[in-house]
């Protein structure tokens, strides 16, 4: 092989690196730039310079925008660079004082007292929002029925009062989740900007428990961090929502709340109730604490659909809490699927015939004035009938409450009977009563028994634990429970005069 000389190296070098030796070579070099080095007629786009720094916010208070720019470097016959020369970022300043003039008003006011429309007549100008292009500076002449357009508004002007968009180069643009105006970036269902819904799980179920009695039933726990919450059903029942402090947000304590927006767990809960039997509950989230979704059953439950998105790291604690509450945990569904019924604890009936229960023994005689006075005045009768099983240590009893109530329902649980009653009239009350209450009797054969859909005069005591987790109205065995009548009403009012002070 021959030795590579500088002349050969120059001859073999790419055409755009050869050194000119004369004017002819200089012209030849220029021609190569236009034809050889630039690839003829198949040129690509130029190249951008790095972005410059962001400008100061266009507004000293409220919302405004910052801008940064870049330049396109290209050779002749190259295409323009792909993309924009400017980027606009939303910036948030401290709120404007109440007396501050809005930005658009200020721009219209700049023309106050100046001749316009080719005459020497001057006007006072205020913004006009009825023109087609909301990013033009359309100003109405005060006291006149015409407006004038003074060109585009300045960049950063709100498109209209209360709108989220800002005007940029004559166009109304909204910011994406990345803060850039005109950006298409959006949060996914997990709350991540530009995400793909892969950092959270989609929980979707249908609660189908029919309910053994009317009242409040737990549907699901909505954990902290849940997003895009939705619950809906079509029935005369009502959804109820309880906060982490045990207080109802809506439809609690047997009171139906009006439709509207409620604040709960750091988010807004939108509660709607259509004219038909349709009820929905929605919240964007994320929730700042656990919420408990319940249903107030008034008729058989046709099914309650609920769904929410939950961060993956929070599903484990949610599963553990569901087990504590007695719900059977189910694996979440990470994508849209057909609704699955929520498993809830139910009693499976035995295959063998259920033996006939023993008949209840006769109840003791509870008639007479002395019995009425004993339970109405309620001196020290609690220990005589409660015993250690129903009044354990640490629980306190409130003096007796005497009231008239209608029996709506009855259910036997273990060795107790629970009555659901509607309170109609209160004779004596040392603790608050709700319109609908549960009254407990210490046996599956209560004495005296209460018949459904009948009105009674009852003397009950409220049993309250120190931490407030247990709160019951207790009707003693052989206690005061008599069918209401005008005569019994007079007798119980008369008994109040004979109670010791």
C-alpha positions as CSV (number, residue, x, y, z in Angstrom):
1,X,0.0,0.0,0.0
2,X,1.2,3.5,-0.8
3,X,1.8,6.1,1.8
4,X,-1.2,8.4,2.5
5,X,0.0,11.9,1.7
6,X,-1.7,15.2,2.8
7,X,-2.8,15.7,-0.8
8,X,-4.4,12.2,-0.9
9,X,-6.0,12.8,2.5
10,X,-7.5,16.0,1.2
11,X,-8.8,14.2,-1.9
12,X,-10.3,11.4,0.1
13,X,-11.8,13.7,2.8
14,X,-15.5,14.4,2.7
15,X,-16.5,17.1,0.3
16,X,-17.5,19.5,3.1
17,X,-14.1,19.4,4.7
18,X,-11.8,20.2,1.8
19,X,-9.7,23.4,2.2
20,X,-10.1,26.1,-0.5
21,X,-7.0,27.2,-2.3
22,X,-8.4,29.9,-4.5
23,X,-11.6,31.8,-5.3
24,X,-12.6,28.9,-7.6
25,X,-12.2,26.5,-4.7
26,X,-14.2,28.8,-2.5
27,X,-17.1,28.8,-5.0
28,X,-16.7,25.1,-5.3
29,X,-16.9,24.7,-1.5
30,X,-20.1,26.9,-1.4
31,X,-21.6,24.6,-4.1
32,X,-20.8,21.5,-2.1
33,X,-22.5,22.9,0.9
34,X,-25.7,23.4,-1.1
35,X,-25.6,20.1,-2.9
36,X,-23.3,17.6,-1.4
37,X,-23.0,18.4,2.3
38,X,-26.7,19.2,2.7
39,X,-28.0,16.2,0.9
40,X,-29.6,17.8,-2.1
41,X,-33.4,17.9,-2.1
42,X,-33.9,15.5,0.9
43,X,-33.1,17.8,3.8
44,X,-34.5,17.2,7.3
45,X,-35.5,19.8,9.8
46,X,-33.1,22.1,11.5
47,X,-32.0,21.9,15.2
48,X,-33.2,23.8,18.2
49,X,-31.1,25.7,20.5
50,X,-31.5,24.9,24.2
51,X,-34.5,26.5,26.0
52,X,-33.9,29.8,27.6
53,X,-34.8,30.6,31.2
54,X,-38.4,31.3,32.2
55,X,-39.5,34.9,32.4
56,X,-41.0,36.6,35.4
57,X,-44.7,35.9,36.0
58,X,-46.9,38.2,33.9
59,X,-49.1,39.0,36.9
60,X,-48.2,40.4,40.3
61,X,-51.2,38.7,41.9
62,X,-53.5,35.8,41.0
63,X,-52.8,33.6,38.0
64,X,-50.4,34.6,35.2
65,X,-47.9,33.0,32.8
66,X,-44.2,32.7,32.3
67,X,-42.6,32.3,28.9
68,X,-39.4,30.8,27.6
69,X,-38.1,30.6,24.0
70,X,-35.6,28.9,21.8
71,X,-34.2,29.4,18.2
72,X,-34.2,27.2,15.2
73,X,-30.8,26.8,13.6
74,X,-31.0,25.6,10.0
75,X,-29.0,25.8,6.8
76,X,-30.5,26.9,3.5
77,X,-33.0,24.4,2.0
78,X,-33.4,22.7,5.4
79,X,-37.0,22.4,6.7
80,X,-38.1,24.4,9.7
81,X,-37.6,22.8,13.1
82,X,-40.5,20.8,14.4
83,X,-42.2,22.3,17.5
84,X,-42.8,25.7,19.0
85,X,-40.5,28.6,19.5
86,X,-42.2,29.5,22.8
87,X,-43.5,27.7,25.8
88,X,-46.0,29.2,28.3
89,X,-46.1,28.0,31.9
90,X,-48.9,28.8,34.4
91,X,-47.7,30.7,37.4
92,X,-49.7,31.3,40.6
93,X,-49.1,34.5,42.6
94,X,-50.7,35.4,45.9
95,X,-54.4,36.2,45.6
96,X,-55.3,39.7,44.4
97,X,-56.8,42.1,47.0
98,X,-60.6,42.5,46.6
99,X,-60.3,46.1,45.4
100,X,-57.7,45.2,42.7
101,X,-58.8,46.0,39.1
102,X,-58.9,42.9,36.8
103,X,-56.3,42.7,34.1
104,X,-58.7,43.0,31.2
105,X,-60.4,46.0,32.9
106,X,-57.0,47.7,33.2
107,X,-56.2,47.2,29.5
108,X,-59.6,48.8,28.5
109,X,-59.0,51.7,30.9
110,X,-55.8,52.6,29.1
111,X,-58.0,54.0,26.3
112,X,-60.1,56.2,28.6
113,X,-60.1,59.8,27.5
114,X,-58.2,59.1,24.2
115,X,-59.8,59.8,20.8
116,X,-60.7,56.7,18.9
117,X,-62.8,55.8,15.8
118,X,-61.3,58.7,13.8
119,X,-63.0,61.4,15.8
120,X,-62.0,63.6,18.7
121,X,-64.7,62.2,20.9
122,X,-63.5,60.3,23.9
123,X,-65.2,57.5,25.9
124,X,-64.8,55.5,29.1
125,X,-64.3,51.8,28.4
126,X,-65.1,48.6,30.2
127,X,-64.7,45.0,29.1
128,X,-67.3,43.5,26.8
129,X,-67.6,39.6,26.9
130,X,-70.2,39.1,24.2
131,X,-67.9,39.4,21.2
132,X,-66.9,36.2,19.2
133,X,-63.2,36.1,20.0
134,X,-62.7,36.2,23.8
135,X,-59.0,36.9,23.4
136,X,-59.5,40.2,21.6
137,X,-59.6,43.3,23.7
138,X,-63.3,44.1,23.2
139,X,-64.3,47.1,25.2
140,X,-67.8,48.6,25.7
141,X,-68.2,52.4,25.7
142,X,-69.9,53.3,29.0
143,X,-73.3,54.8,28.4
144,X,-73.4,53.8,24.8
145,X,-74.6,50.7,22.9
146,X,-71.5,49.8,21.0
147,X,-68.1,48.2,21.7
148,X,-64.7,48.5,20.0
149,X,-62.0,45.9,19.5
150,X,-58.5,47.3,20.3
151,X,-56.7,44.2,19.0
152,X,-55.5,41.2,21.1
153,X,-55.4,41.2,24.8
154,X,-52.0,40.9,26.5
155,X,-50.7,37.3,27.0
156,X,-51.8,36.0,30.4
157,X,-55.2,37.7,30.4
158,X,-58.0,35.4,31.6
159,X,-60.3,34.3,28.7
160,X,-63.4,35.2,30.7
161,X,-64.3,35.9,34.3
162,X,-63.9,32.7,36.3
163,X,-62.5,30.7,33.4
164,X,-59.4,28.5,33.8
165,X,-57.9,29.3,30.4
166,X,-55.5,32.2,29.6
167,X,-55.1,34.1,26.4
168,X,-51.8,33.4,24.6
169,X,-51.1,35.0,21.1
170,X,-54.8,35.5,20.6
171,X,-55.9,31.9,21.6
172,X,-57.5,30.7,24.8
173,X,-55.3,27.9,26.2
174,X,-55.8,25.7,29.3
175,X,-52.9,24.3,31.2
176,X,-52.2,20.5,31.3
177,X,-51.2,18.8,34.5
178,X,-47.6,19.7,33.7
179,X,-48.5,23.4,34.1
180,X,-47.8,24.2,30.4
181,X,-50.5,26.1,28.6
182,X,-51.8,24.2,25.5
183,X,-50.4,20.9,26.8
184,X,-52.3,17.7,26.4
185,X,-50.8,16.1,29.5
186,X,-53.5,14.8,31.8
187,X,-53.5,13.0,35.1
188,X,-54.3,9.3,35.0
189,X,-56.8,7.7,37.4
190,X,-54.0,7.3,39.9
191,X,-53.3,11.0,40.0
192,X,-49.9,10.8,38.1
193,X,-49.3,13.4,35.4
194,X,-49.0,11.6,32.1
195,X,-49.3,8.2,33.8
196,X,-50.8,5.0,32.5
197,X,-53.0,3.9,35.4
198,X,-50.3,1.4,36.5
199,X,-49.6,2.7,40.0
200,X,-53.0,2.0,41.4
201,X,-55.8,-0.7,41.4
202,X,-59.4,-0.4,40.3
203,X,-61.8,-1.7,42.9
204,X,-65.3,-2.3,41.5
205,X,-68.0,-4.3,43.2
206,X,-71.8,-4.7,43.6
207,X,-73.1,-5.0,47.2
208,X,-76.0,-7.4,47.1
209,X,-76.7,-8.3,50.7
210,X,-80.5,-8.2,51.1
211,X,-80.4,-7.2,54.8
212,X,-82.3,-9.0,57.5
213,X,-83.9,-5.9,58.8
214,X,-84.4,-2.2,58.0
215,X,-81.6,0.1,59.1
216,X,-78.0,0.9,58.4
217,X,-75.8,-1.7,56.8
218,X,-72.1,-1.4,56.0
219,X,-71.4,-1.5,52.2
220,X,-67.6,-0.9,52.0
221,X,-64.7,0.9,53.5
222,X,-63.3,3.7,51.3
223,X,-59.6,3.9,52.3
224,X,-57.4,6.9,52.6
225,X,-56.0,7.9,49.2
226,X,-59.0,6.6,47.1
227,X,-59.7,8.5,43.9
228,X,-62.6,8.7,41.5
229,X,-65.1,7.3,43.9
230,X,-68.6,6.4,42.7
231,X,-71.6,4.6,44.3
232,X,-75.0,4.2,42.8
233,X,-78.3,2.3,43.1
234,X,-81.9,2.4,42.0
235,X,-84.2,1.9,45.0
236,X,-86.0,3.7,47.8
237,X,-83.0,3.0,50.1
238,X,-80.5,5.7,50.8
239,X,-76.7,5.8,50.7
240,X,-75.0,7.1,53.9
241,X,-71.5,8.2,54.3
242,X,-69.6,8.3,57.7
243,X,-66.3,10.1,58.3
244,X,-63.3,8.8,60.2
245,X,-64.5,10.4,63.4
246,X,-67.7,8.4,63.4
247,X,-69.9,11.3,62.4
248,X,-72.2,11.1,59.4
249,X,-71.5,13.2,56.4
250,X,-74.9,12.6,54.8
251,X,-78.1,10.6,55.4
252,X,-77.2,9.8,59.0
253,X,-79.3,9.3,62.1
254,X,-82.4,8.4,60.0
255,X,-82.5,11.9,58.4
256,X,-82.3,12.1,54.6
257,X,-79.9,14.9,53.5
258,X,-80.7,17.2,50.6
259,X,-78.8,16.6,47.3
260,X,-75.7,18.8,46.9
261,X,-72.0,19.0,47.6
262,X,-70.5,18.0,50.9
263,X,-66.9,18.3,52.2
264,X,-65.5,15.1,53.6
265,X,-62.0,13.6,54.0
266,X,-60.3,16.5,52.1
267,X,-62.5,16.1,49.0
268,X,-65.9,17.2,47.7
269,X,-68.7,14.6,47.7
270,X,-71.4,15.3,45.1
271,X,-74.7,13.6,46.2
272,X,-77.5,13.5,43.6
273,X,-81.0,12.0,43.9
274,X,-83.1,11.9,40.8
275,X,-86.9,12.1,40.7
276,X,-87.0,8.4,40.1
277,X,-85.5,5.8,42.5
278,X,-81.9,6.6,41.5
279,X,-79.2,7.9,43.9
280,X,-75.5,8.5,43.2
281,X,-72.5,9.6,45.2
282,X,-69.3,10.8,43.5
283,X,-66.0,12.2,44.8
284,X,-62.8,13.0,42.9
285,X,-60.4,12.4,45.8
286,X,-57.9,11.7,46.9
287,X,-59.4,11.1,50.4
288,X,-57.3,12.2,53.4
289,X,-58.8,9.7,55.7
290,X,-61.0,6.5,55.7
291,X,-64.7,6.8,54.9
292,X,-67.4,4.2,55.5
293,X,-70.1,3.8,52.9
294,X,-73.4,2.5,54.3
295,X,-76.9,2.0,53.1
296,X,-80.1,2.8,55.0
297,X,-82.4,-0.1,54.0
298,X,-86.1,0.5,53.7
299,X,-86.8,-2.2,51.1
300,X,-85.0,-5.2,49.7
301,X,-81.6,-4.2,48.3
302,X,-81.5,-4.6,44.5
303,X,-77.7,-4.0,44.4
304,X,-75.4,-1.1,45.1
305,X,-72.6,-0.5,42.6
306,X,-69.4,1.1,43.9
307,X,-66.0,1.7,42.6
308,X,-62.8,3.6,43.3
309,X,-59.1,3.7,42.4
310,X,-56.6,2.9,45.2
311,X,-52.8,3.2,45.3
312,X,-51.2,-0.2,45.2
313,X,-49.4,0.3,48.5
314,X,-52.7,1.0,50.3
315,X,-54.5,-2.1,49.2
316,X,-52.8,-4.3,51.9
317,X,-54.0,-2.1,54.8
318,X,-57.5,-1.9,53.1
319,X,-57.6,-5.7,53.0
320,X,-56.7,-6.0,56.7
321,X,-59.3,-3.4,57.7
322,X,-61.9,-5.2,55.7
323,X,-61.1,-8.4,57.6
324,X,-61.4,-6.6,60.9
325,X,-64.9,-5.3,59.9
326,X,-65.9,-8.9,59.0
327,X,-65.9,-8.5,55.3
328,X,-64.4,-11.2,53.1
329,X,-61.5,-9.5,51.1
330,X,-61.5,-9.8,47.3
331,X,-58.6,-9.2,45.0
332,X,-58.9,-5.8,43.2
333,X,-59.5,-5.5,39.5
334,X,-56.7,-3.5,37.8
335,X,-58.8,-2.8,34.7
336,X,-62.4,-2.3,33.7
337,X,-64.3,-5.6,34.3
338,X,-67.8,-6.7,34.8
339,X,-69.1,-5.8,38.3
340,X,-68.6,-8.6,40.9
341,X,-70.9,-9.0,43.9
342,X,-69.2,-8.0,47.2
343,X,-68.9,-11.0,49.5
344,X,-70.4,-10.2,52.9
345,X,-70.7,-12.4,55.9
346,X,-73.9,-14.5,55.6
347,X,-75.2,-17.4,57.6
348,X,-75.5,-20.5,55.5
349,X,-78.6,-22.4,56.5
350,X,-78.0,-25.9,57.6
351,X,-79.1,-28.8,55.4
352,X,-80.8,-30.6,58.3
353,X,-84.2,-29.5,59.5
354,X,-84.2,-26.7,62.0
355,X,-85.6,-28.0,65.4
356,X,-88.6,-26.2,66.7
357,X,-87.6,-23.8,69.5
358,X,-88.8,-24.3,73.0
359,X,-91.9,-22.3,73.7
360,X,-91.4,-19.2,75.8
361,X,-92.5,-19.4,79.5
362,X,-95.2,-17.2,80.7
363,X,-94.2,-13.7,81.7
364,X,-94.6,-12.5,85.3
365,X,-97.4,-10.2,86.2
366,X,-96.3,-6.6,85.7
367,X,-99.5,-4.8,86.3
368,X,-100.2,-2.3,89.1
369,X,-99.3,1.2,90.2
370,X,-96.2,0.2,92.2
371,X,-94.6,-1.4,89.1
372,X,-95.3,1.7,87.1
373,X,-93.8,4.0,89.7
374,X,-90.7,1.7,90.1
375,X,-89.8,1.9,86.5
376,X,-90.9,5.5,85.8
377,X,-89.0,6.9,88.8
378,X,-86.1,4.5,88.3
379,X,-84.5,4.7,91.7
380,X,-82.2,1.6,91.9
381,X,-83.8,-1.1,89.8
382,X,-80.9,-1.5,87.3
383,X,-78.9,-4.1,89.1
384,X,-81.9,-6.2,89.9
385,X,-82.7,-7.1,86.3
386,X,-79.5,-6.5,84.4
387,X,-77.1,-8.6,86.3
388,X,-73.3,-8.9,85.5
389,X,-73.9,-10.3,82.0
390,X,-75.7,-7.2,80.6
391,X,-74.1,-4.5,82.7
392,X,-70.4,-5.4,82.9
393,X,-67.8,-3.3,84.7
394,X,-66.9,-0.1,83.0
395,X,-70.4,0.6,81.6
396,X,-72.6,3.3,82.9
397,X,-76.4,3.6,83.0
398,X,-78.3,6.8,82.3
399,X,-81.6,7.3,84.3
400,X,-84.7,5.9,82.7
401,X,-86.3,7.3,79.6
402,X,-90.1,7.0,79.2
403,X,-91.6,7.4,75.8
404,X,-94.3,6.3,73.5
405,X,-93.2,4.3,70.4
406,X,-94.5,2.2,67.6
407,X,-92.8,-1.2,67.0
408,X,-91.6,-1.4,63.4
409,X,-89.4,-4.5,63.4
410,X,-88.0,-7.3,65.6
411,X,-85.0,-9.6,65.3
412,X,-83.6,-12.2,67.7
413,X,-79.8,-12.2,68.0
414,X,-78.2,-14.9,70.2
415,X,-79.8,-14.4,73.7
416,X,-81.1,-10.9,72.9
417,X,-84.1,-9.4,71.1
418,X,-83.8,-6.2,69.3
419,X,-86.8,-4.0,68.4
420,X,-86.8,-1.2,66.0
421,X,-89.2,1.5,67.1
422,X,-90.4,4.9,66.0
423,X,-90.5,7.4,68.9
424,X,-93.7,9.3,68.9
425,X,-93.9,11.1,72.3
426,X,-91.3,11.5,75.1
427,X,-92.5,11.8,78.7
428,X,-89.2,11.7,80.5
429,X,-85.8,11.9,78.9
430,X,-82.3,12.1,80.4
431,X,-80.5,11.2,77.2
432,X,-81.2,12.3,73.5
433,X,-83.6,10.1,71.5
434,X,-83.7,9.8,67.7
435,X,-86.8,9.5,65.7
436,X,-85.9,5.8,65.0
437,X,-84.3,3.8,67.8
438,X,-83.3,0.3,68.6
439,X,-84.5,-1.1,71.9
440,X,-82.8,-4.3,73.3
441,X,-84.4,-6.9,75.6
442,X,-82.1,-9.4,77.5
443,X,-83.6,-12.6,76.2
444,X,-84.9,-14.3,73.0
445,X,-88.2,-14.6,75.0
446,X,-88.6,-11.0,76.2
447,X,-91.1,-10.1,78.9
448,X,-93.4,-8.6,78.1
449,X,-93.2,-9.3,74.4
450,X,-93.9,-6.4,72.0
451,X,-96.2,-6.9,69.0
452,X,-95.3,-5.5,65.6
453,X,-97.1,-2.3,64.5
454,X,-98.5,-1.6,67.9
455,X,-98.0,1.5,70.1
456,X,-96.4,1.1,73.5
457,X,-95.4,3.1,76.5
458,X,-91.8,2.0,77.3
459,X,-89.4,2.8,80.2
460,X,-85.8,2.0,79.0
461,X,-82.3,2.9,80.1
462,X,-79.4,3.8,78.0
463,X,-76.2,1.8,78.5
464,X,-73.1,3.7,77.4
465,X,-69.5,2.5,77.5
466,X,-66.8,5.0,78.6
467,X,-65.3,5.2,75.1
468,X,-68.7,5.7,73.5
469,X,-68.4,2.6,71.3
470,X,-71.4,0.9,72.9
471,X,-74.7,2.8,73.2
472,X,-78.0,0.9,73.7
473,X,-81.5,1.4,75.0
474,X,-82.2,-1.5,77.3
475,X,-85.7,-2.8,78.2
476,X,-85.5,-4.8,81.5
477,X,-87.0,-8.3,81.9
478,X,-90.5,-7.8,83.3
479,X,-90.0,-4.1,82.8
480,X,-92.5,-1.4,82.0
481,X,-93.8,-1.9,78.4
482,X,-97.6,-1.4,78.1
483,X,-99.9,-0.9,75.2
484,X,-100.6,2.8,74.8
485,X,-104.1,4.0,75.6
486,X,-105.6,7.3,76.8
487,X,-106.0,5.7,80.2
488,X,-102.4,4.5,80.4
489,X,-101.3,7.9,79.2
490,X,-103.0,9.6,82.1
491,X,-101.6,7.1,84.6
492,X,-98.0,7.6,83.5
493,X,-98.4,11.4,83.7
494,X,-99.8,11.0,87.2
495,X,-96.8,8.8,88.1
496,X,-94.4,11.7,87.4
497,X,-95.9,13.6,90.4
498,X,-95.1,10.8,92.8
499,X,-91.4,10.4,92.0
500,X,-89.0,11.4,94.8
501,X,-86.9,14.5,94.0
